[in-house]
Amino acid sequence: MGRFLPEKLLLILPFFLAVSVAENLKSTAQIIEGQTMENSAPNVTTITALLPVEIVEPNAIFFEKIGFSRTSEVSEDPSDPSTPLGFVIMVSGKTQVMLQSVQSIKNDAPEMIPEGGTTSFLFIEVNDLDAVINSLKDYPVFMERRTTFYGSEEIGITSPGGHKVTFAKFDR
């Protein structure tokens, strides 16, 4: 076997560099196009809260008071539309929340209901905190209006379903 000379390395080095750069460019292009590689994290596009509630209607009204509108509704028993509202999707701009009755969840996927019931916590950024406070003045406040160390002015209000909703306005 002959001796490997440094001059031979200089001849093949550009080839290996070109292959390496091409592979990195291909990987970068895949990531830019939204594709993921085997060892990279998935591309999460949105997260939507699904809030379990005993009765959907008063909770839907709570969200309507702060600008949400209903985009989809289903009764607790989809085969019988005369049953109470079991599920609703509410949208405000690009923000979405889903409300589903506990009975509807039990009918659909009972394993989703933990023992002892459920409570969710939402943190909602708004552009007008005073308007939110005025719209929800009839609901219980669990956290008085305050200014936080992280730069928001916020208030905590309990929804009819018992979920704790913090509304925050940041000065940006």
RODO-2510 file (C-alpha; in nm, 4 decimals, decimal comma):
residues 172
     n   res          X          Y          Z
     1     m     0,0000     0,0000     0,0000
     2     g     0,1407     0,3354    -0,0980
     3     r     0,1870     0,6377     0,1162
     4     f    -0,0985     0,8947     0,1137
     5     l     0,0501     1,2260     0,0113
     6     p    -0,0876     1,5609     0,1285
     7     e    -0,1009     1,6784    -0,2347
     8     k    -0,3574     1,4023    -0,3058
     9     l    -0,5637     1,5281    -0,0132
    10     l    -0,5678     1,8742    -0,1669
    11     l    -0,7040     1,7237    -0,4890
    12     i    -0,9969     1,5416    -0,3248
    13     l    -1,0753     1,7916    -0,0455
    14     p    -1,2817     2,0256    -0,2695
    15     f    -1,5003     1,7274    -0,3700
    16     f    -1,5764     1,6384    -0,0067
    17     l    -1,6430     2,0034     0,0790
    18     a    -1,8807     2,0386    -0,2167
    19     v    -2,0731     1,7249    -0,1111
    20     s    -2,0929     1,8483     0,2491
    21     v    -2,2135     2,1958     0,1452
    22     a    -2,4700     2,0425    -0,0933
    23     e    -2,6095     1,8186     0,1838
    24     n    -2,6335     2,1147     0,4234
    25     l    -2,8087     2,3259     0,1585
    26     k    -3,0537     2,0423     0,0882
    27     s    -3,1301     2,0072     0,4618
    28     t    -3,1752     2,3825     0,4969
    29     a    -3,4073     2,3915     0,1940
    30     q    -3,6177     2,1099     0,3405
    31     i    -3,6547     2,2983     0,6687
    32     i    -3,7452     2,6223     0,4883
    33     e    -4,0101     2,4341     0,2860
    34     g    -4,1623     2,3034     0,6111
    35     q    -4,0245     1,9519     0,5786
    36     t    -3,8552     1,8014     0,8794
    37     m    -3,5567     1,5742     0,9000
    38     e    -3,5605     1,2560     1,1073
    39     n    -3,3854     1,4135     1,4052
    40     s    -3,5637     1,7511     1,3977
    41     a    -3,8777     1,8548     1,5850
    42     p    -4,2185     1,8479     1,4143
    43     n    -4,3571     2,1703     1,2736
    44     v    -4,6423     2,2734     1,5064
    45     t    -4,8800     2,5050     1,3209
    46     t    -5,1331     2,5934     1,5917
    47     i    -5,2481     2,5064     1,9418
    48     t    -5,6140     2,5360     2,0378
    49     a    -5,7538     2,5000     2,3871
    50     l    -6,0479     2,2628     2,4288
    51     l    -6,2245     2,3579     2,7503
    52     p    -6,4508     2,1000     2,9152
    53     v    -6,7620     2,2640     3,0627
    54     e    -7,0818     2,1387     3,2224
    55     i    -7,3020     2,3558     2,9981
    56     v    -7,1678     2,4992     2,6717
    57     e    -7,4094     2,7894     2,6094
    58     p    -7,3162     3,0260     2,8981
    59     n    -6,9481     2,9660     2,8234
    60     a    -6,9979     3,0481     2,4550
    61     i    -7,1662     3,3733     2,5597
    62     f    -6,8632     3,4528     2,7821
    63     f    -6,6341     3,4328     2,4774
    64     e    -6,8787     3,6195     2,2522
    65     k    -6,8599     3,9132     2,4946
    66     i    -6,4889     3,9510     2,4129
    67     g    -6,5266     3,9288     2,0369
    68     f    -6,5377     3,5573     1,9541
    69     s    -6,7944     3,4162     1,7143
    70     r    -6,9226     3,0631     1,6658
    71     t    -6,8022     2,8806     1,3576
    72     s    -6,9238     2,5281     1,4312
    73     e    -7,1733     2,3748     1,6739
    74     v    -7,2786     2,0177     1,7516
    75     s    -7,5421     1,8958     1,9985
    76     e    -7,4485     1,6507     2,2756
    77     d    -7,6085     1,3764     2,0693
    78     p    -7,5342     1,4556     1,7040
    79     s    -7,8140     1,2209     1,5946
    80     d    -8,0646     1,4252     1,7994
    81     p    -8,0293     1,8028     1,7432
    82     s    -8,2844     1,8717     2,0186
    83     t    -8,0237     1,7765     2,2842
    84     p    -7,8253     2,0586     2,4470
    85     l    -7,5267     2,2127     2,2721
    86     g    -7,2338     1,9751     2,3214
    87     f    -6,9494     2,1354     2,1293
    88     v    -6,8682     2,4731     1,9759
    89     i    -6,5673     2,6222     1,7995
    90     m    -6,5220     2,9925     1,8672
    91     v    -6,2932     3,2188     1,6626
    92     s    -6,1611     3,5716     1,6966
    93     g    -5,9181     3,6613     1,4181
    94     k    -5,6571     3,3847     1,4143
    95     t    -5,7369     3,2824     1,7720
    96     q    -5,9585     2,9818     1,8369
    97     v    -6,1043     2,8086     2,1422
    98     m    -6,3242     2,5000     2,1603
    99     l    -6,5862     2,4339     2,4265
   100     q    -6,7228     2,0850     2,4859
   101     s    -6,9690     1,9659     2,7462
   102     v    -6,8505     1,7020     2,9894
   103     q    -7,1417     1,4828     2,8760
   104     s    -7,0351     1,5172     2,5135
   105     i    -6,6791     1,4210     2,6077
   106     k    -6,8104     1,1196     2,8022
   107     n    -7,0125     1,0182     2,4960
   108     d    -6,7149     1,0616     2,2639
   109     a    -6,3962     0,9841     2,4620
   110     p    -6,4608     0,9179     2,8341
   111     e    -6,0898     0,8576     2,9002
   112     m    -6,0315     1,2322     2,8515
   113     i    -6,2133     1,3222     3,1755
   114     p    -5,9772     1,3044     3,4748
   115     e    -6,1030     1,2151     3,8209
   116     g    -6,2052     1,5214     4,0182
   117     g    -6,3126     1,7264     3,7157
   118     t    -6,1132     1,9757     3,5158
   119     t    -5,9951     2,3335     3,5320
   120     s    -5,7932     2,5017     3,2611
   121     f    -5,5916     2,8201     3,2730
   122     l    -5,5860     3,0516     2,9726
   123     f    -5,3617     3,3522     2,9182
   124     i    -5,5135     3,5802     2,6546
   125     e    -5,3332     3,8854     2,5243
   126     v    -5,5680     4,1707     2,4312
   127     n    -5,5258     4,5202     2,2899
   128     d    -5,7840     4,6868     2,5186
   129     l    -5,7988     4,5590     2,8757
   130     d    -6,0612     4,8151     2,9802
   131     a    -6,2982     4,6910     2,7078
   132     v    -6,2558     4,3309     2,8283
   133     i    -6,3182     4,4312     3,1897
   134     n    -6,6311     4,6216     3,0870
   135     s    -6,7582     4,3296     2,8734
   136     l    -6,7047     4,0749     3,1519
   137     k    -6,8008     4,2866     3,4543
   138     d    -7,0676     4,0354     3,5610
   139     y    -6,8205     3,7463     3,5968
   140     p    -6,6154     3,6659     3,9102
   141     v    -6,2657     3,8133     3,9338
   142     f    -6,0073     3,5725     4,0767
   143     m    -5,7098     3,8067     4,0323
   144     e    -5,7489     4,1825     4,0672
   145     r    -5,6114     4,4121     3,7988
   146     r    -5,2367     4,4452     3,8359
   147     t    -4,9144     4,5400     3,6592
   148     t    -4,6614     4,2596     3,6351
   149     f    -4,2826     4,2517     3,6403
   150     y    -4,2865     4,1180     3,2818
   151     g    -4,4586     4,4283     3,1505
   152     s    -4,8266     4,3486     3,1245
   153     e    -5,1330     4,4916     3,2852
   154     e    -5,3718     4,2045     3,3568
   155     i    -5,6806     4,0779     3,5324
   156     g    -5,8050     3,7243     3,6050
   157     i    -6,1695     3,6323     3,5434
   158     t    -6,3410     3,2982     3,6023
   159     s    -6,5526     3,1693     3,3133
   160     p    -6,8925     3,0069     3,3783
   161     g    -6,7212     2,6667     3,3377
   162     g    -6,4780     2,7460     3,6200
   163     h    -6,1770     2,8044     3,3940
   164     k    -5,9324     3,0725     3,5041
   165     v    -5,8764     3,3243     3,2248
   166     t    -5,6052     3,5886     3,2575
   167     f    -5,6398     3,8809     3,0183
   168     a    -5,3215     4,0796     2,9606
   169     k    -5,2281     4,3945     2,7723
   170     f    -4,8645     4,4630     2,6901
   171     d    -4,7358     4,8091     2,5973
   172     r    -4,5366     4,7419     2,2817
***
